[in-house]
Each structure stands twice: as structure tokens, then as C-alpha cells.
Amino acid sequence: MRNSSQTQSNVPSKEKKPPAGGLTWDGRFNTLHEQATFPLAPNEMANAGPKETGSYANDLRRQFGPDILDDPRAYAATLIAIERFELEDASFHPYSSKYNDYLDGKMKLTAQEQRGLTLFDDPKRGNSATCHLDRKGVDGSHPIFTDYQFEALGVPRNPEILANASPDYFDMGLCGPVRADQAKESKFCGLFKTPRCGT
């Protein structure tokens, strides 16, 4: 829950605008094309580089020949294919939840669900909708429950992330260690993008 008047009241006026935008939890990618490179990171899919594209490498070699990954155009085309899939294929963003049906007027919420939504939206109680936007866009697009802002979420370490096995490793979001361009901005340490909740 965020209360803007509390979280920014002690920040000098020229710094009150929080960072926004970007893809992934630390916002380091500005386009889906850039984001498509991320699975190559060793801590994601244990790939050392473009020639090791996980289980897809064998599929690509089988389909296009054994030397396909020696051609840098193949890697570039793969990134474009991922980007286009994320943008154009309806299966990637089906918006088929009960909540989307409610927004489309296809069903009504139960009394319990309506109470939950009221609490979620109430700025004096749940205040969740301040960061997790839950209404259709002006163009009629369905919400993905994020404002793309960065917040100090305060979530515990995730033991499923291998790097967290080291007591010396700390993911500080906007200021590193994966994102490097904001490393000197200590005021951003511990800020992570508001998680989206796909529906």
C-alpha cells in the first residue's frame, strides 16, 4: 500500500517525481526487444550467450541447420520473433479472467467479491488500486494491475532464486546489482517495479 503524501513528504521538491517505466523488476529494459535478451543471463536459463538458447538451440539447429546460431542474424531474428509474439499473439495476453469478464459486463461480482474490490480500491483502507491499477484504459484495454512505478516493496528473500543462497547477495532493485546504470543513486536502492497481476 502506498500513501503518496507519506512516502514523499521528506523528499526535496525537485526529487519528488519517482522513477517510472521500464520492463522487469528493476526497469532496465525499455523495449520488449531488449527484454527478449534477458533469458540469456546465467541466473535465468543458464545460457552463456546467444549460441546457447536453452532447449531452443537444438530446435533451431534441427529446423535451420547446424550452423544457424553462428549467424548473428539468427539471434537478431529470434529477438524479433519473441517481441512480435508478445505483442501480437492473443495467447500471450488472453485477458480471460473472471475480473475481465466483469469489466466487459459479461458477469457480476458476488457480494463477497464486490466487498473485496471496494476494499482494494478504497484509498483509506486497502489502497491497492493506487499502485495496482484495476480499471480499463481510456482505449478500452484491460488492466494489468501496475502503475509502472517503483516502490520499496519489502518482500522477503526468495529461496527459489539461486543467487539468494549467498548471504552476501542482495538484490537492491533499481540500484543493482543486475542493473548498473543507477548504482550510485542510493535513494533508489530497494525500489522495485510494482508487480503486475495478469488477469
C-alpha positions in Angstrom: 0.0 0.0 0.0 1.3 3.4 -0.9 0.4 6.8 0.6 2.0 9.4 -1.7 1.8 12.1 0.9 3.7 10.0 3.4 6.3 8.4 1.2 7.5 11.6 -0.5 6.9 14.2 2.2 10.6 14.4 3.3 12.0 14.4 -0.3 13.1 17.7 -1.7 10.6 19.0 -4.2 12.9 18.7 -7.2 13.2 14.9 -6.4 9.5 14.1 -5.7 8.9 12.5 -9.1 9.6 8.8 -8.6 11.3 6.8 -11.3 8.9 5.1 -13.7 8.7 2.8 -16.7 11.0 0.1 -17.9 10.5 -3.7 -18.0 11.5 -6.3 -15.4 11.6 -5.8 -11.7 14.4 -3.2 -12.0 13.2 -1.5 -15.1 16.4 -1.9 -17.1 14.8 -2.8 -20.4 12.9 -0.1 -22.3 11.5 -2.3 -25.1 10.2 -5.9 -25.5 13.0 -6.4 -28.0 15.6 -5.6 -25.3 13.8 -7.7 -22.7 14.0 -10.7 -25.0 17.7 -10.9 -24.4 17.3 -11.4 -20.7 16.8 -15.2 -20.7 20.5 -15.4 -21.8 21.5 -14.3 -18.3 23.3 -17.1 -16.4 20.9 -16.8 -13.5 17.9 -17.1 -15.7 18.2 -20.0 -18.1 21.9 -20.7 -17.5 22.8 -19.6 -21.0 26.3 -18.4 -21.7 25.4 -16.3 -24.7 23.4 -16.2 -28.0 24.7 -19.6 -29.2 23.2 -21.2 -26.1 19.5 -20.5 -26.2 18.4 -23.3 -23.9 16.3 -26.1 -25.3 15.6 -23.8 -28.3 19.1 -24.2 -29.7 18.5 -27.8 -30.7 15.2 -26.9 -32.2 16.7 -24.0 -34.2 19.5 -26.3 -35.4 17.1 -29.0 -36.4 14.9 -26.6 -38.3 17.5 -24.3 -39.9 20.8 -26.4 -40.0 23.6 -27.0 -37.6 25.4 -23.6 -38.1 22.3 -21.4 -37.7 23.5 -19.9 -34.4 26.8 -19.0 -35.9 25.0 -16.3 -38.0 24.3 -13.3 -35.8 21.2 -12.6 -37.9 19.6 -15.7 -36.5 19.9 -14.4 -32.9 18.5 -11.0 -34.0 15.6 -12.6 -35.8 14.9 -14.7 -32.7 14.6 -11.5 -30.6 12.2 -10.0 -33.1 10.1 -13.2 -33.1 9.8 -13.1 -29.3 8.9 -9.4 -29.4 6.2 -9.9 -32.0 4.8 -12.9 -30.2 4.5 -10.9 -27.0 2.8 -8.1 -28.9 0.6 -9.9 -31.4 -0.3 -13.4 -30.2 -3.5 -13.3 -28.2 -2.5 -16.4 -26.2 0.3 -14.3 -24.5 -2.3 -11.9 -23.1 -5.7 -13.6 -23.1 -7.4 -11.4 -20.5 -9.8 -14.3 -19.8 -10.2 -14.0 -16.1 -13.5 -13.5 -14.3 -12.5 -10.0 -13.4 -12.0 -9.2 -17.1 -15.4 -10.6 -17.8 -16.8 -8.3 -15.1 -15.1 -5.3 -16.6 -16.6 -6.3 -20.0 -20.1 -6.5 -18.5 -20.3 -10.3 -19.1 -20.9 -11.2 -15.4 -21.5 -9.7 -12.0 -19.3 -10.0 -8.9 -20.6 -11.8 -5.9 -21.3 -9.8 -2.8 -18.0 -11.0 -1.3 -16.1 -10.2 -4.4 -17.6 -6.7 -4.5 -16.6 -6.1 -0.9 -13.1 -7.2 -1.8 -13.0 -4.8 -4.8 -14.3 -2.0 -2.7 -11.5 -2.6 -0.1 -8.9 -2.9 -2.9 -10.0 0.5 -4.3 -10.6 2.4 -1.1 -7.8 4.9 -0.5 -8.5 4.9 3.2 -8.4 1.1 3.6 -6.7 -1.2 1.2 -5.5 1.5 -1.2 -4.2 -1.2 -3.5 -5.5 0.4 -6.7 -3.2 3.3 -6.2 -0.3 1.1 -7.5 -2.2 -1.8 -8.9 -4.4 0.0 -11.4 -7.6 -2.1 -11.9 -9.7 -0.2 -14.4 -9.8 -0.3 -18.2 -7.6 2.2 -20.0 -9.1 5.0 -22.0 -8.6 2.9 -25.1 -10.6 0.1 -23.5 -7.6 -2.1 -22.8 -7.7 -4.4 -19.9 -5.7 -3.5 -16.8 -2.5 -5.4 -15.8 -2.5 -4.1 -12.3 0.6 -2.0 -12.3 1.3 1.7 -12.5 4.9 1.0 -13.7 6.3 3.0 -10.7 9.0 1.8 -8.4 8.3 1.2 -4.7 10.1 -0.2 -1.7 8.1 -3.4 -1.6 9.8 -5.0 1.4 9.3 -8.6 0.3 11.4 -11.4 1.9 14.2 -13.1 0.0 13.0 -15.7 -2.5 14.8 -19.0 -1.9 13.9 -20.1 -5.4 16.4 -17.5 -6.8 19.8 -19.3 -6.7 21.7 -16.0 -6.0 19.9 -15.6 -2.7 21.7 -18.7 -1.4 24.6 -16.4 -0.7 24.2 -14.3 2.4 26.3 -11.6 0.7 23.9 -11.2 -2.2 21.3 -8.5 -2.1 19.1 -7.5 -5.0 18.6 -3.8 -4.5 16.3 -3.3 -7.5 17.0 0.0 -9.3 20.5 0.4 -7.9 21.8 -3.1 -8.7 23.4 -5.5 -8.8 21.9 -6.6 -12.1 21.1 -3.1 -13.2 24.2 -1.0 -13.2 23.3 2.5 -14.5 21.6 3.6 -11.3 24.2 2.0 -8.9 25.2 5.4 -7.5 21.6 6.6 -6.8 21.4 5.4 -3.2 17.9 6.9 -2.9 16.7 4.3 -5.4 18.1 1.3 -3.5 15.4 -1.2 -2.6 12.9 0.1 -5.1 11.3 -2.4 -7.4 8.7 -2.1 -10.1 5.1 -2.5 -8.8 4.4 -6.1 -9.7 1.8 -6.6 -12.3 -1.0 -9.1 -11.8 -2.0 -10.5 -15.2 -5.7 -11.3 -15.5 
